[in-house]
Amino acid sequence: MKGKIMYSNKPIGKMTRVNDFLPRPEELIMPEETVKITIALKRSSVDFFKHKAQECHTKYQKMIRELVDRYAAQYSSIK
């Protein structure tokens, strides 16, 4: 970074109010029906997701679920 930023109490300029466009926290929770299944995957695939999940500090099942959801969303729109 070049130079030090100097702040002052001088007016910044004309300010305008922005309407609140963010949803309420309750609106962020979109419950969706889930179904528990049992699936057999290759050991190498599970190891891959476990490794990547550990790097991203998340759960590998969540990553697999997100992958399947995105795949379904991508191809369900094409008819």
Secondary structure as UniProt FT lines:
FT   HELIX           25..28
FT   HELIX           43..56
FT   HELIX           60..76
//
